C-alpha cells in the first residue's frame, strides 16, 4: 500500500503540480520521501479509525466476537480505504482546479483564441441559409422541399427525420464556450476534466405552425361579397406565424476522472451524458427545408 501511495504521489507531483520551487532533483526526491512519510502516517491514522468502526459494527450485528481472520480482513479493508481517501484528498486534491481540464484542451484553447464563436442571433435561418442543402441535393439528384402548405406537417416520415438544419459553422471557440458553460453549471470535482463530441448534432425540436389570415374585402366588395375570385381581396390575406420552428443542437459529454491502479499506474474513469444542449435557434416554419429521411443522401 505504501509503495502505491508513493508512486501515485510522485506521478501527480511531477506531472501536474511540480516540485517545490528551488528544489533540485535530489532535493525533490527528499521532499517526496518526507511527503510520503506524512501521508503514510495520515493513512495509518485514518485506517485505525476505520478499523475501530468496522469492529464496532461487527459487535452490534453478530452474537459472537470476531476472529483473528476477521480482524485482519478489517485492517486490510480499512487501510485500502484510507489510502484511497488520502490519494483523493491529499494528492489529487492538491492539483489546481481545472489544471487537468485545461491541459487536455490546450489545442482547443489555442484555436479558440484565433477564431470567433458563432453569433446565434444572426444565423441565417431563411431560405438563403439553406443554399448548401439545395446545392448538395442537386449534386446527388434528390429532391428537397419547403414546408409551404398551411397547417401542420402530414408527411409519412417523422418531420425531425427529414428536416434540414440551418447552416451553422461551429468553431473551437464555440466548443470552449460550451465546455465552460457545462463546468459552470455542473462543477468540476477533484482530478476531473470534461470533453464533448464536436460539432453538436442538430435536431428539429418544434416544427412550428402558421396559417393565412382572413380575407379583408377590397373597397369594391366591402358591402357585397363577390361570387368571382377577386385578386385584390385574395391579396389581402397574410401569413400568420402562430409558433416558430425551433432547432436544438445537442452533444454527448464525457466526464473523466483521474484514477490510479494497484501499482500506481495512471488511468481515467469516465461517465457519459447524452443529449446535452449546446444551443437553440428559432426559424420561420415556412422556411423549414425537408430532404430524404435521416439525411441519408448527404
Secondary structure, DSSP 8 states (H G I E B T S, - for coil): -HHHHHHHHHHHIIIII---TT--HHHHHHHHHHHHHHHHHHHHHHHHHHHHHHHHHHHHH-SS---HHHHHHHHHHHHHHHHHHHIIIIIGGGS-TTHHHHHHTHHHHHHHHTS----GGG---SGGGGHHHHHHHHHHT---EE--SSSS---SS-HHHHEE-------HHHHHHHHHHHHHHH---TTEEEEE-SS-EEEEEE--EEEE------GGGSSS--SS--HHHHTT--EEEEE-EEEEEEEEEEEEEEEE-TTS-EEEEEEEEEEEEEEEEEE-GGG-EE-SGGGTT-
